[in-house]
Amino acid sequence: MAGRAGTAAVGVEEEFQVVDLDSRRLAARAALLLDQLPEEAFTQELQRSVVESNTRPCVDLADLGRELTTLRHLVIGAAEGLGLGIAAAGSVPLVDEQAIKISPDPRYERMLDEYQSLTREQLICGTQVHVEVPDRDLAVAVAHRLSPWLAPLLALSCSSPYWRGRDTGYASYRRLVWERWPTAGPVPRFASAEEYDGVVGDLVRSGVITDPGMIYFDVRPSDHVPTVELRICDSCPRVGDIVLIAGLFRALVLREIAAIESGDRRAIRLEMVSAATWRAARSGLEDELVDPVEGVPRPPAEVVGGLVRGLRPYLEETGDWELVSALAAEALARGSSAARQRAAFTRSGRLSDVVDLVLAETRETDWTPAQFPPRPGVIA
């Protein structure tokens, strides 16, 4: 993954739920979709009700937004011809669990045999963001140092309030489902890539996980490309929210690289990281978050706004300041997908209307930076 000199490229893996348009329930028909989609951009996932798209590496965030838009057009077009809908959300509320199957792959079948209900209940989707870091020792160090700043990114993505037909009370219940895996959670500090790889090897040898791809830390050095990979976020119905998260994550990576190079050796308390992550999953953008610096509760506008302002030098370096600050203001003004889903249910009392809302927002793929002019005084 390489961009122009001095600028880290960014790419996104986006997971989509496949929904039957008649019943509004998850549909185990991803294989039919994949037959109509380019192999280099789309792939299967653990569940037969999920399709994953993969963007090419992009240096410019506007290009990333266009790439995401193009891929959504492709998968939505293929789905509509089959009576299916595409939902970009951490979960969808309506599920016929007897109809949901694991994708036909030896690795997934081993996971089902080993993890049982945990595998069957993996009815969730996430957005993963990769940022180029060619030096693997640096990638390992950066991954750990990013930990305190991930909870606000989760809050921006929260889109899974409903789980198997009920309101969970959480903005991201996907987070609680995900963290049951044996290697999920904040990434510890490792002295080097060699130490990190040694621990991964030990975990594989233990038999608890089968391969390095099952390292499910919230952020990790990728096991197959030279990147640091963000894994904490729900799938996002709106493309603009993905672009926002990608821009913030890249700026965070650049800031931590600069801090390492300056000799900063800040200690990180992972128990506070876990607490802040839980709060973000519970609150979304509708209640207080934990301030990453002070460790105290603050309104989401203060936490997200502080994050954006603190990253301004790095966002300006990449040419992203105006777009990212405008997208952040828009996200805070609109609120989380979880809140919009609850509002849809409150209006009608029908979970099918929640599904329709997510389907409609996922279809709104005409995205351009011009839609998000700077809003001085909101994130300034």
C-alpha positions as CSV (number, residue, x, y, z in Angstrom):
1,M,0.0,0.0,0.0
2,A,1.9,3.1,-1.2
3,G,1.0,6.7,-1.9
4,R,2.9,9.8,-3.0
5,A,6.1,10.5,-1.1
6,G,5.5,11.6,2.5
7,T,1.8,10.8,2.6
8,A,0.5,7.6,4.0
9,A,-2.1,5.8,1.9
10,V,-5.4,4.7,3.5
11,G,-7.8,1.9,2.5
12,V,-11.0,0.5,3.8
13,E,-12.6,-2.9,4.2
14,E,-16.4,-2.5,4.5
15,E,-18.7,-5.3,5.6
16,F,-22.3,-5.3,4.5
17,Q,-25.3,-7.2,5.8
18,V,-27.4,-8.9,3.1
19,V,-31.2,-8.5,3.7
20,D,-34.2,-10.0,2.1
21,L,-36.3,-7.1,0.9
22,D,-39.6,-8.9,1.5
23,S,-39.0,-10.0,5.1
24,R,-36.3,-7.4,6.0
25,R,-34.4,-10.3,7.6
26,L,-30.8,-11.3,7.1
27,A,-30.5,-13.5,4.0
28,A,-27.8,-16.2,3.6
29,R,-27.3,-15.3,-0.1
30,A,-24.0,-13.6,-0.3
31,A,-22.6,-16.2,-2.6
32,L,-25.2,-15.2,-5.3
33,L,-24.0,-11.6,-5.0
34,L,-20.3,-12.5,-5.2
35,D,-20.9,-14.4,-8.4
36,Q,-21.8,-11.0,-10.0
37,L,-19.1,-8.8,-8.4
38,P,-15.4,-8.4,-9.2
39,E,-13.2,-10.8,-7.2
40,E,-10.5,-8.2,-6.6
41,A,-12.9,-5.9,-4.7
42,F,-15.4,-8.2,-3.0
43,T,-15.1,-11.3,-0.9
44,Q,-17.0,-13.6,1.4
45,E,-17.0,-13.4,5.2
46,L,-17.7,-15.8,8.1
47,Q,-21.5,-15.6,7.6
48,R,-23.3,-16.3,4.3
49,S,-25.3,-13.1,5.0
50,V,-22.3,-10.8,4.8
51,V,-20.3,-9.4,1.8
52,E,-17.1,-7.5,2.2
53,S,-15.7,-4.8,-0.1
54,N,-12.1,-3.7,-0.3
55,T,-11.0,-0.3,-1.6
56,R,-7.7,0.3,-3.3
57,P,-5.2,2.4,-1.4
58,C,-6.0,6.1,-1.6
59,V,-3.9,9.1,-0.6
60,D,-6.7,11.7,-1.1
61,L,-9.8,11.3,1.2
62,A,-12.0,12.5,-1.6
63,D,-10.8,9.6,-3.7
64,L,-11.5,7.2,-0.9
65,G,-15.0,8.5,-0.7
66,R,-15.5,8.1,-4.4
67,E,-14.0,4.6,-4.2
68,L,-16.4,3.6,-1.4
69,T,-19.3,5.1,-3.4
70,T,-18.4,3.1,-6.5
71,L,-18.2,-0.2,-4.6
72,R,-21.5,0.5,-2.9
73,H,-23.2,1.1,-6.3
74,L,-21.8,-2.2,-7.5
75,V,-23.0,-4.3,-4.6
76,I,-26.4,-2.6,-4.3
77,G,-27.1,-2.9,-8.0
78,A,-26.3,-6.7,-7.9
79,A,-28.4,-7.1,-4.8
80,E,-31.5,-5.4,-6.1
81,G,-31.6,-7.7,-9.1
82,L,-31.9,-10.6,-6.7
83,G,-34.6,-9.1,-4.4
84,L,-32.0,-8.3,-1.8
85,G,-30.9,-5.1,0.1
86,I,-27.5,-4.0,1.4
87,A,-27.3,-2.7,4.9
88,A,-24.1,-1.1,6.2
89,A,-24.7,-1.4,9.9
90,G,-23.1,-3.1,12.8
91,S,-26.2,-5.3,13.2
92,V,-29.7,-5.5,11.8
93,P,-32.6,-6.2,14.1
94,L,-34.5,-8.9,12.2
95,V,-32.9,-12.3,12.0
96,D,-34.1,-15.9,11.2
97,E,-31.3,-17.7,13.0
98,Q,-32.3,-21.0,11.5
99,A,-31.7,-19.7,8.0
100,I,-28.2,-18.2,8.8
101,K,-25.3,-20.4,7.8
102,I,-21.5,-20.2,7.9
103,S,-19.7,-19.6,4.5
104,P,-18.4,-22.8,2.9
105,D,-14.7,-22.5,3.8
106,P,-12.5,-24.9,5.8
107,R,-11.2,-22.1,8.0
108,Y,-14.7,-21.0,8.9
109,E,-15.9,-24.5,9.5
110,R,-13.0,-25.1,11.9
111,M,-14.1,-21.9,13.7
112,L,-17.6,-23.2,14.0
113,D,-16.4,-26.5,15.4
114,E,-14.2,-24.8,18.0
115,Y,-16.1,-21.7,19.0
116,Q,-19.7,-23.0,18.6
117,S,-22.3,-20.3,19.6
118,L,-19.8,-17.5,19.4
119,T,-19.4,-18.3,15.7
120,R,-23.1,-18.7,15.1
121,E,-23.9,-15.4,16.8
122,Q,-21.3,-13.4,14.8
123,L,-24.1,-11.6,13.0
124,I,-22.3,-8.3,13.0
125,C,-20.4,-6.1,10.5
126,G,-17.5,-3.7,10.9
127,T,-15.5,-1.1,9.1
128,Q,-11.8,-1.7,9.0
129,V,-9.4,1.2,8.1
130,H,-5.8,0.5,7.0
131,V,-3.1,3.2,7.1
132,E,0.3,2.7,5.5
133,V,3.2,2.1,8.0
134,P,6.0,0.3,6.1
135,D,8.2,-0.3,9.1
136,R,6.8,-3.2,11.1
137,D,8.5,-2.3,14.4
138,L,7.0,1.2,14.1
139,A,3.6,-0.3,13.2
140,V,3.6,-2.4,16.4
141,A,4.6,0.6,18.6
142,V,2.0,2.9,17.0
143,A,-0.8,0.3,17.4
144,H,-0.4,0.3,21.1
145,R,-0.1,4.1,21.4
146,L,-3.3,4.6,19.5
147,S,-5.4,2.8,22.1
148,P,-6.6,5.8,24.1
149,W,-7.9,7.6,21.0
150,L,-10.1,4.8,19.6
151,A,-13.2,5.1,21.7
152,P,-14.3,8.4,20.0
153,L,-13.9,6.7,16.6
154,L,-16.2,3.9,17.9
155,A,-18.7,6.5,19.1
156,L,-18.8,8.1,15.6
157,S,-19.6,4.7,14.0
158,C,-22.2,3.3,16.5
159,S,-24.9,1.6,14.4
160,S,-25.9,-1.6,16.3
161,P,-28.5,-0.8,19.0
162,Y,-30.7,-3.8,18.1
163,W,-29.7,-7.4,18.5
164,R,-31.8,-10.4,17.5
165,G,-35.1,-8.5,17.7
166,R,-34.6,-6.3,20.8
167,D,-33.2,-3.0,21.8
168,T,-30.0,-3.7,23.8
169,G,-29.7,-0.2,25.4
170,Y,-26.3,0.1,23.7
171,A,-25.4,2.2,20.7
172,S,-22.9,-0.4,19.6
173,Y,-23.9,-3.9,20.8
174,R,-21.6,-5.2,18.1
175,R,-18.8,-4.2,20.4
176,L,-20.0,-6.5,23.2
177,V,-20.5,-9.4,20.8
178,W,-17.0,-8.9,19.3
179,E,-15.1,-8.7,22.5
180,R,-16.0,-12.2,23.5
181,W,-13.3,-13.5,21.1
182,P,-10.2,-14.7,23.1
183,T,-7.9,-12.1,21.4
184,A,-10.2,-9.1,21.2
185,G,-9.7,-5.8,23.0
186,P,-6.9,-3.2,23.4
187,V,-3.5,-4.2,22.1
188,P,-0.8,-4.5,24.8
189,R,2.6,-2.9,24.5
190,F,5.3,-4.9,22.7
191,A,8.9,-3.9,22.5
192,S,9.3,-4.9,18.8
193,A,7.7,-6.7,15.9
194,E,9.7,-9.7,16.8
195,E,8.1,-9.8,20.3
196,Y,4.6,-9.2,18.8
197,D,5.0,-12.0,16.2
198,G,6.4,-14.3,19.0
199,V,3.3,-13.8,21.1
200,V,1.0,-14.3,18.0
201,G,2.9,-17.6,17.3
202,D,2.5,-18.6,21.0
203,L,-1.3,-18.0,20.7
204,V,-1.5,-20.1,17.6
205,R,0.6,-22.9,19.2
206,S,-1.8,-22.8,22.2
207,G,-4.6,-24.0,19.9
208,V,-6.9,-21.2,21.1
209,I,-6.6,-19.5,17.7
210,T,-5.8,-21.1,14.4
211,D,-3.9,-18.4,12.6
212,P,-2.6,-14.8,12.9
213,G,-5.8,-13.6,11.2
214,M,-7.6,-14.4,14.4
215,I,-5.7,-11.6,16.3
216,Y,-8.7,-9.4,16.9
217,F,-7.2,-6.4,18.7
218,D,-9.0,-3.1,18.3
219,V,-6.0,-2.0,16.3
220,R,-3.2,-4.1,15.0
221,P,-0.4,-4.3,12.6
222,S,-1.8,-6.1,9.6
223,D,-0.6,-9.7,9.0
224,H,-0.6,-9.4,5.2
225,V,0.0,-5.7,4.2
226,P,2.3,-3.0,5.6
227,T,-0.3,-1.1,7.5
228,V,-1.8,-0.4,10.9
229,E,-5.4,-1.6,10.9
230,L,-8.3,-0.1,12.8
231,R,-10.9,-2.7,13.7
232,I,-13.0,-1.2,16.5
233,C,-15.7,0.5,14.4
234,D,-19.2,-0.6,13.4
235,S,-20.1,-0.6,9.7
236,C,-21.4,2.9,8.9
237,P,-24.5,3.5,6.8
238,R,-23.2,6.9,5.6
239,V,-20.1,7.1,3.5
240,G,-19.2,10.5,5.0
241,D,-18.7,8.9,8.4
242,I,-16.3,6.3,7.0
243,V,-14.3,9.1,5.3
244,L,-14.3,11.0,8.6
245,I,-13.0,8.1,10.6
246,A,-10.4,7.2,8.0
247,G,-9.1,10.8,8.0
248,L,-9.0,11.0,11.8
249,F,-7.3,7.6,12.1
250,R,-4.6,8.5,9.5
251,A,-3.9,11.7,11.4
252,L,-3.7,9.8,14.7
253,V,-1.1,7.4,13.1
254,L,1.0,10.3,11.9
255,R,0.9,12.0,15.3
256,E,2.0,8.9,17.1
257,I,4.8,8.3,14.6
258,A,6.0,11.8,15.2
259,A,5.8,11.3,19.0
260,I,7.8,8.1,18.8
261,E,10.4,9.8,16.7
262,S,10.7,12.7,19.2
263,G,11.4,10.2,22.0
264,D,8.0,10.3,23.8
265,R,7.5,7.2,25.9
266,R,4.0,7.9,27.3
267,A,2.5,5.1,29.5
268,I,-0.9,3.9,28.6
269,R,-3.4,2.5,31.1
270,L,-5.3,-0.2,29.3
271,E,-7.9,-0.5,32.0
272,M,-8.9,3.1,31.2
273,V,-8.9,2.3,27.5
274,S,-11.3,-0.6,28.1
275,A,-13.6,1.6,30.3
276,A,-13.7,4.4,27.7
277,T,-14.4,1.9,25.0
278,W,-17.4,0.5,27.0
279,R,-18.7,4.0,27.5
280,A,-18.5,4.7,23.8
281,A,-20.4,1.5,22.9
282,R,-23.0,2.4,25.5
283,S,-23.4,6.1,24.6
284,G,-22.6,6.6,21.0
285,L,-22.9,10.4,20.3
286,E,-26.0,10.8,22.6
287,D,-24.4,10.7,26.1
288,E,-21.1,11.5,27.7
289,L,-17.8,9.9,26.6
290,V,-14.6,9.5,28.5
291,D,-12.1,12.3,27.7
292,P,-8.9,10.5,26.4
293,V,-6.6,13.1,28.1
294,E,-8.3,13.8,31.4
295,G,-10.1,10.5,31.9
296,V,-13.3,12.2,33.0
297,P,-16.8,12.2,31.4
298,R,-17.5,15.0,28.9
299,P,-20.1,15.7,26.2
300,P,-19.4,14.0,22.9
301,A,-19.1,17.3,21.1
302,E,-16.2,18.2,23.5
303,V,-14.5,14.8,23.1
304,V,-14.8,14.6,19.4
305,G,-14.1,18.3,18.9
306,G,-11.0,18.1,21.1
307,L,-9.8,15.1,19.1
308,V,-10.2,16.9,15.8
309,R,-8.6,20.1,17.0
310,G,-5.7,18.3,18.5
311,L,-5.0,16.6,15.1
312,R,-5.2,19.8,13.1
313,P,-1.5,20.0,12.3
314,Y,-1.6,16.5,10.9
315,L,-4.9,17.0,9.1
316,E,-3.5,20.2,7.5
317,E,-0.3,18.3,6.5
318,T,-2.4,15.8,4.6
319,G,-4.8,18.4,3.2
320,D,-7.7,17.0,5.2
321,W,-8.4,19.7,7.7
322,E,-11.4,21.4,6.1
323,L,-13.1,18.2,5.0
324,V,-12.6,16.3,8.3
325,S,-13.6,19.2,10.5
326,A,-16.8,19.7,8.4
327,L,-17.6,16.0,8.4
328,A,-17.1,15.9,12.2
329,A,-19.4,18.9,12.7
330,E,-22.0,17.1,10.4
331,A,-21.7,13.9,12.4
332,L,-22.2,15.6,15.7
333,A,-25.1,17.6,14.5
334,R,-26.9,14.5,13.0
335,G,-26.1,12.1,15.9
336,S,-25.3,8.4,15.7
337,S,-26.9,5.9,13.4
338,A,-28.0,4.1,16.6
339,A,-30.1,7.1,17.6
340,R,-31.6,7.5,14.1
341,Q,-32.6,3.8,14.2
342,R,-34.3,4.2,17.6
343,A,-36.1,7.2,16.3
344,A,-37.4,5.2,13.3
345,F,-38.7,2.5,15.7
346,T,-40.3,5.1,18.0
347,R,-42.3,6.6,15.1
348,S,-43.9,3.3,14.0
349,G,-43.1,0.5,16.5
350,R,-41.9,-1.6,13.6
351,L,-38.4,-3.1,13.4
352,S,-38.9,-3.4,9.6
353,D,-38.8,0.5,9.5
354,V,-35.4,0.4,11.2
355,V,-34.1,-2.0,8.5
356,D,-35.6,0.3,5.8
357,L,-33.8,3.3,7.3
358,V,-30.4,1.6,7.2
359,L,-31.1,0.3,3.7
360,A,-32.0,3.9,2.6
361,E,-28.9,5.5,4.2
362,T,-26.7,2.8,2.7
363,R,-28.1,3.6,-0.8
364,E,-27.4,7.3,-0.4
365,T,-24.0,6.8,-2.1
366,D,-23.7,10.0,-4.1
367,W,-20.9,11.5,-1.9
368,T,-18.7,14.5,-2.7
369,P,-16.6,16.7,-0.5
370,A,-18.7,19.7,-1.7
371,Q,-21.6,18.3,0.4
372,F,-19.6,19.1,3.5
373,P,-18.5,22.8,3.5
374,P,-16.5,24.0,6.5
375,R,-18.7,25.2,9.4
376,P,-16.6,27.7,11.3
377,G,-17.2,27.8,15.0
378,V,-18.3,24.2,15.4
379,I,-14.9,22.5,15.0
380,A,-12.5,25.4,15.0
